[in-house]
């Protein structure tokens, strides 16, 4: 059903009446017109060695779609609604527009879906033209970068750039995070033997120099060579300023990548298992979007943040009803160090538009990076507000590090990283790099193989980001021999790669 935005503010009566009438008639039409016929088949998800799918009885629903032809009886209805969106764009301040943009994006999603299903050329062209006009109005960054030929169909061009069935790892990086990216690439290729293509995304030569790209390429010892994508060749940077945007490039890297199925990883992510397992994760297979939780911290400490979420989310999804941030007023929901998305699904693609908007320059400076920390909450929020399907991993963030015993004989695990597990509660990945503490310049060359981990317990948070944190009150578990060896081999390789990335002629840089 077509989603209808709530009209806000004092606007000319005729345009309000037109918009409401158009939306209502469209809704009735698509309710009672010939609809998509769907038959459901049952497909058993495999459980290969080292893969994340765990329940042998788990059955995923897949759909076989039979398209019914329909013709839109009055083309002015869609034209009027499209023109309404264009004539009344969302203007700053943006804080109260997140939810409204989500509703407008649902209309965009429905138009794309109906166009894909239509066999009537007139209806299809009408819907696609409305989609393109409205998409650029809502998301100006979809326009071509300056100096490139403008196009009247940026959404269609972007979708056509995704290679059907493709999957790959996308790592946004810069000169500042080059060392960690080299460690990650090395582990994926030479330790975990992943053969997925890897795309390094950067924002121009000043962000990641040609020399550094050559150095990074030279670290690949097996598997397909690295790919590089200058994101400034894909999106109009005038509203983005990605060269100085830090985390902001991540969402655009996911959207601009040629991969249809994207495993987006921070440069300082550390994997215990090959990334291929993520594509078989039950949550990802079901929804097309797999996210991971942050640490469960600071209940009732940031009430203005929780109140703002509620002001923008009027109809929470079943996924959000499981959130302890939403239901119990904790502060931190998402760890965006690893995100898995299927852009072939229209709901996920349109949600990614919203996520990118949240990371655009004006919005992040006014709202996103002020109310929350960086990009990490934009992922679930964009998916939620646009009505896309998504799931979080089953646990809030844990820890991997070293076991300590306090004066009363109680065990806790301490380190500087956040750990995540798969559907079988096996260690999957953590953020924070292979270094013992990447936050302290004096420890720039200190590596330490972790021995223990803990999850679903109480945090003792360090006062500052660079201070050690601990988790206590849970079971202190030992790394398996396999996990320990993965860490040993990864660290050994990282030390060797440091010499490649920062040769003797250059002073080793701390990050």
N, C-alpha and C positions, 0 to 999 in steps of 0.2 A: 504494500500500500504506500502511496506517496506520502511522505512526511510533510507536515505543514508547520512553518515557523510561526511563532507567536509575534503578532505585530506589536511594535513598541514605539512609543514616542508620538508626538503630534505630527501627523502627516496629512496631506490633502485627502479629503474624503473619497474622492473618486478613485484614487490609486489604491486606497485601503479596500474599498468595496470590490474593485476589480481583482485584487490579489486574493481576497478571501473567496470570492466567487469562483475564480479560476482554480484555486487549490481544491475547493470542495467538489467542483464538477470533475476535475481530474481524478480525485479520489473515488468518486462514485463510478466513473467510467472504468477505471482499472479494477474496481471490485467486481463489476458485473459484466465486463467484457470477457471474451474467450481468454483464458489464462494459461499459463505454462502448465502442461501436464507432466507430472513427475511420477516415475516408478522407482521403487527402492529395491536395491539388491544388497546382499550382505557379503562383505569382504573381510576375511580374516587377516589381521595384520601379522606379518611374519615376526619371528623372534630370532634373528641371526646372532651369531657370536658377537659379544661386546655391544649389542644394540640395546637401546633403552626400553623398548617395548617389553613388558614384563609378564602380563597376564595372558597365558595361552588361550584362555576362553574369551579374551576381549574381541569384540566384533565392532567394526566401524561401519557406519552407514555411508554409502555412496549413492549418488543419484544418476539415473539415466534420464536426460531431458528430451522431451519431445516438444517441439516448438509449435504453438498454434498461431496462425497468422491473424493479425488484427490490424485495423485501420483506425487512425485517430479521426473522429468525426469533425472536430472543429480545431483547426491548427492554431487559431488565435488564443486558445486557452494556454497552451504552452508558451507561446510568444509573450503573452502578457505577464506570466509568472517570471519568465526569464528576464524581461525588461524591468520588472519590479526589483529583482535582485541587483541588476546592474545600476538602476537609477538610485537605489538606496543602499550603497555599500556600507560595510561596517567600518566606522571611523574611530580613531582614538578619542578618549582612552578605551583600551581594549579589554579591560578586566572583566566587564560584564557581558562581553560578546562571545566568550568561548562556547557557551551552550547554544546560542543562536547560530553561530557558524556551523556547529554540529548538525543542527536541524536543516540548514540550507544544504549542507553536504549530503544529507540523506536523500534530498530531492535529486541532487546530482547523481548519486549512486543509482537511484531508481531509474533515472533517464538512461544511464549507460546500460543497465541491465535490460531494460525494455528494448533498447536499440539493438543489443546483441541478440535478442530473441526474435525480433521482428523479421518477417519475410517480405513485408511490404516496403518497397523502396522509398515511397513518400514518407511513411511514418518513421522509418529508420533515419532518413536524412534530416527530418525535422528534429528528432530527438538528439541526434549527434550535433547538429548546428547549435541547438540550445545549450547542450553540454559544453561545447567549446567556448561560447560567449560567456556563460556564467562562470566556468572554471577559471578563466583568466581574470574575471572580475573579483572572485573570491581569493584567488591565489596568484598574484601578479608574477611570482617567481617562475611560473610555468612558461612565461614568454621567453623567446630566444635571447641569449646574451647579446650585448651590443656588438655590432659588426657582422652578425650572422643574419642570413635572410629570414625575415619574419615569416611566420606560418599562421594560417587561420585554423589550424587543427593541432595545437600542441598536445592535447590529451591523447589523441589518436597516434601522433608521432611517438610520444613517450611509450605508449603501450606496445607499439610496433617494435620498439627498440629492445623489448624483453624477449629473450630467446626462449621459445616454448619448451617447457620441460627442463630448462637449465637450473642448476643449483651451484652455489659457490659461497666462499667465505669472503666477506668484505671487511677490510681493515682500514679505517681512516687513520692517517698518520701525518706527521709533519717532521721537520728537522728536530724538534724538541722531543719527540717520542720515537724517533727512528730506532734507537737501541732496543727498546721493548718490542717494536714491530719485528725486528730481526730475530729476537729470541722466540717470539710467537711463531713466525714463519718456520724457523728452524725446527721447533718442536713438532709442528704439524706435519712437516715433510719428512724429517729425518728420524724422529723418535716415534711418532704415532703412525707414520706411513700413510697419511691421508693423501688421496689423489684428487680431491676436489680442487677446482681452479680457485686461485686466490687473487683478489683484486685489491690493490692498494689505491686508496682515494685521497686526494690532496687538493688544495685550493691555490693553484698557480705555482710558478717556479720559486717564488719567494717563500712559499709554505714548505715545499719539499724540492730541493734543488736537483737539477739533472745529475750532478755528481753523486748525490746521496741516493738517487734512484738507481744509479748504476751499482753503487755499493750494496744496496739492499738486494738487487737482483742476483748479485754474485754469491749471496748466502744460500741460495737454493741449490741443494746437492742432488735432489731426486724429484721426480714427478714433473708436472707441467710447469713451465716458467711463470714468473709473476706477471700479472697484468697491472697496468697503471691507468688511472682515470683522473684527469683534471676536472673537477666538478664545475669549474667556472666555464667550461665549454658546454655544459648541459643546461644550467639555469642562469637566469638573469640575476646577477649578484648585486644589483643596485639597491634592492630591498633586503639583502641578506648579510653582506659584509662578512663572508665566511673566512677570509684570511685571518681575521682577528676574532673570530667567533668561538674559538675553543670547541666545546662540545657540540655546538650548533651544526657542524658539518656532518654529524653522524646520521641524522634523519635524511639529509639530502643524498648522502652516500648510498643509503638503502634504496631510496627512490630512483636515483640516477643509474644505479648499476644495471648491467645487461642481464644479470641473473633474475630469473623469475622467482626462484626460491632463494631467499637471502639469509645467510647466517652472518649477522653483523656483530663483530667482536672488537672491543677496545684493544688498543695495541698492548696494554699491560695485562690482558687476560692470560691465564695459565690453564691448560687443559690436561685432565687425567685420561680422557677418552678421545678417540677420533671424532671430529665434528660431524662426520656422517651419521652418527647415532642420533643427532638432533632431528634429522629429517624423518625418523621413525618414532619419535616421541609421541605417545598416545594423544597428549594435549594438542600438539601441533597437527597431527593427522585429523583430529576432530574439528579444529577451529581455524587452522591456518595462521595462528599467531601464538607463539610461546614466549612468555615473559618469566623473569625471575624476581623474587622478592628481595628487598633490602633487609637490613637488620630490624628487628622489632624493638623500637626505641621510643622514649619520650611520650608516654601516654598523657594526653590532656595538656601538653606543653605548648602547642601551637594551635590554639582554638580558632584563630582567624583563618588558618589554612583549611582546617576541616569545615568551617562555615562557608568558605569560598567554594570548596568542592560541592557542597550541598546547594549553593545558590545557582550553580551551573548545571548540575546533574539532577534533572527532575524525575526521571524514570530509571532508577538504577537497574542494571542487568543482574542476572543470576550470578555471573562471575564476580561482580562488585559486592554482592551480598555476602560473599565469603571473605571479604577483605576486613582485616582487623583495623586498618586505618579508617575505613568507612563505618564499621560497626562499633569500634571501641576507641576511636579517636587517637590512635597512635600516629606518629609523625611521618614515618618513612615507608613508602610502599614498594617502589621499583628500584632494582639494580639494573641499569641499562648497559652494563658491561658486556652483555650477550643478549641479543634479540633475534628471534627466528620468525620470518614473515614469508607468506606466500602471496606474491603480488598478482598472481593469475586470478585470485579471488577479488571481485570488484569491491566488496566491502572493505577488505584489507587495503587495497590500493587507495581508495578515497579517504580512509582513515589516515593513511600515510601523508596525504595532502595536508590534513589538519595538523598532524604531528610536525610537519615541516613548518607550517605557519606559526606554530607556537615557538619555533626556534628561529624565526626570521628576526631581523635586527630590532625593529621597533617593539615587537611583541615581547621578545625576551628581555629587552632592557626595561620595559615598563612593568611587565607582569611575571613572565615565566621564571626568570632567574632571580626574581625578587621574592616571590611567594614561596617557591620551592628551590631546590638545589640543582642547578644546571638542567640538563635535559631529562633527568631520570624519571620524572613523573609524567613527562609529556607523552610517553608511549601508551600507557594504559589509559590516560585521560583522552587522548585522541581516538583510540579505539572505542572507548566507552561512549563518548559524546556523539560519535557518528553512527552508533548502533552496530559496529562490527563485532564479530565473534572473536574471542580470545580467551586464553587461560594462563594462569600463573602456575609455576611449579608448586608442588604440594607443601613446601616448607618455606618459612622465612629464613633469611640468611644465617648460616652458621660460621664456623671458624676452622681454619687449618693452621697448625703451628706446633708449639712445643707444650708438653704436659708440665704443669707446675703443681706443687702441693703446698697449701698454706699451713699456718701454725697449728691448725686443728685437724690436719690430715685430710682436708678436702681437696679434690682434684679440680683443676681448671686448665683450659687450653688458652694460650696467649700468642698473639701475633699482630700483624698490621693488615690483615686481609680478610675478605668475606668469602666464605665457601658455599658451594651449591652442590646438590646431589641430583641423581637421576630418579626415575620412577621406582627403582629398586632400592633407593637410599644408598647408592654407591656414589663415591666422590666423582663429580663430573668436571667441575672447573672452579677456579677462584679468580678474583681480581686483585690487583696490587703488584704484579710483576714477580719474577723469580728472585729479585733482590730481597734481602731480609727486611729492609725498610727503605722503600724508594723515596720517602719523604724527607730524609735527612741527607744533606750533601756529604756529611762526614762518613756516611755508610754507603757511598755510591758503588763500591766494589765488594760489598759484603754479601755473600750468598749463604743460605742455610737450608738444608733439606729438612722439611717438616716431618714430624713423626706421629702427630696425633691430630684428631679433629673432634668437633662436638657440634651438635645441632639441637634446636628446640629447647634451649636452656636460657639462663639469665645473662645479660650482657653487663660487663664492667667496662664502660666506655672511657677511653683515654680522653683527657681534657682537651687536647688539640688533635688535629688530623694526623700529625706525624707521631703522636704518642701511641704506645702499645695499648691494645684493648684485650680483654679476656672474656671468655664465656665460662660460666660456672653453674653447678647444680644439675648437670646432665652427665651422661656417660662419656668419659674420655676414651675414645676409640683409637686403636692403633691403625696406621696405614697398612694396607696389605703389602705383601712383598712386591706384587706387581706395581702398586701405586708408588711405593718407595723407589723402585727402580726407575719408573718414569721420571720422577723428580730428580734422581741422581743423574740420569742421562741428559735431561733437559738442562740442568745447571752446568754440567760439564761442557755441553755444546754451547751454552750461552757465553761461557768464559772464552771459548775459542772464537765465537762470532764477534765478541767485543773488539778483538784485535783486527777484524776485518772492517767493522764499521768505524772504528776509531784507530787508525794505524798509528805507529810510533811517532810519525811526524806531527800528529795532532795530539794535543792534550786531551785526555779522557774527560768527556763532559758529564756532569751530573745532571739528572733530570728530576 
